[in-house]
């Protein structure tokens, strides 16, 4: 009988599982290969031999694990970062960038658990055992790694124990004045009153005449010529403000270092409708220190522009200019499980409810004992030094730091265990909760009803995707095309697989992510607004990802291709163009050998935009060279 040899002219399904070799009746069988090693399947249907790698240089510590992470400012400025044991090195376009090396706190064992999110020249790096860091590029050869400071949050629950926190100071510019010159500094006003000091005496229940007309000033000069930075203040109306509307309605806050030449720090107009004893709070941006500060007002004195009264003015010394002061707990109960303050609490935030009903926040600068720490106070000065009964400690402590991050709708978002924290809109440092649309957000059970850890978060069309060990959820505004706000949100479950703690990749038409077992890769597609579904893209090539996926990197040019190092040292590849039904996996074994393996070990892979319009693929490869163990980046 004449032998028949069917012609196969397409290979878009790549290498199929050995368990499918006898399934010739399947449609994809005629587009697949029994073995596709060191070849890539092309979207056009053919295959091409994989190109060789270019040796860039040896990593710093060949005997230890190394990870590559992309830093992409734009399509024309892209870097590959070499993360090793306690260091970071920088590469770009096939070469190391000078001698740049940044010290880091991350140990070898931490490297593949690091998560990162980037915006322009900044990258936020997170790990549950380390406070978040910010890697900043200020020039091609200038890189720095610093602590990321959360401003005002997030926090643990409000204290419900009997423990109180007593501040030793208030953060006021002025002391509690008892005369125009005591206990220190000098108070004055435009009428040369002997009682100008009373506006700075911490008593909000008064009726202080500060001018017999509708304009004037109240001034304070620091003792000894000291210069201080002020960034906030409050004004309290007199206890009879409504009697004849005898309050100020417009003013400037001014600073001076000679008492003659003044700089305007803040301006307010139309401040009408005051109630008796009402306090209003104001903040402004200022980094300059002054010896004199004054409240210069106009539009006061009611309808006849005579007799302007106030009860209190309080200037806040900027936290950066404060001298830290003691915060004393009445007991260790309620702090760190009853253990009291610990050395690891340095840098932790504290929220304090003042006697005036306003929350302030502070940062711990040092620890004296289990019940005493020193703090600097942000926002506004406290009204007094009375014990504070309602307080909250910052939620981030060693072993419980944020674990993943993403940008979404101009917010910087982080996750930890079951929770998601998102900054105020356009203010990536500010995590203070509020009710306004642009205030920060906090979702304590963002992972859904089950106690599944959040392993990654990612920005997608119309939703913040939340990958958990139980599946993927979509957090978004409550309506179609509605922004996520404190009052408008929904958290939807999708029919998806559980996720591994491996950063997903945006593959253009869909997301690709590693499932919980790390032995398969799934494609996440959007079926409708904030609704998603998943399919296992490697089911017909299940033997390839079954080796254990280490990480994902996606290439768009010249062909859409996913690269994923495997735990057995191979480099997995996947040609991904679902619109053309192109879904083909392939395997790559690099020349050489390492530690008993017949091929070199690919440890890490990233993709960055290249200079010629073709993406650069960076690999960390372990191989034995001349009998010596070496790890190369290429």
JODA-V752664 format. One line per field, one symbol per residue. phi: phi as a letter, one per 40 degrees, with the letter a starting at -180 (. if undefined). A space follows every 10 residues. Layout:
BEGIN
phi=???
END
This chain:
BEGIN
phi=.ccbbccbba bccgcccdcb ccccccdcdc bbbcabbgbb cbdchcbacc ccbbcciccc bccbcbbbbc bbcacbbbbb cccbcgabbb bafgaccfbd abcbcccdcc dcbcbaabaf cbbcbbaccb ddbbcbbbad bbbbbbccbc cghcbcccdb cccbbbccab gccbcccbac bbcagbbaac cfccbddccb bgbcbcbccb acbcaiabbb bccggcbbcb baabbbcccb dcdbfcbcba abcbbabbgb cbbcbabbbg cbgcccgcbb bbbacabbcb cbbabbbagc ggccfbfbba babbcbcddc bccdbcbbcc accgbfggcg cbdcccgccb bbccccgbcb bbbcbabcac bbbbbbbbgb cccabcdccb aacdccbdgb ccbaaabafg bcbbbafbbb bbcccgbccc bccabcdccc babcbccgcc ccccbabacb cgaccbcbcb ibbbbaccbc fcccbdbbaa bbcbcbccbc cbdcbcbgca bbaccdcgba bbbbbccadg bbabbccbcc bcccccchcc ababbbbcbc acbacbccgc bcbacbaccb fbabcabbbc chaafgccbc cccaabbbcc cbgbccbbbb bcacbfgbca bbba
END
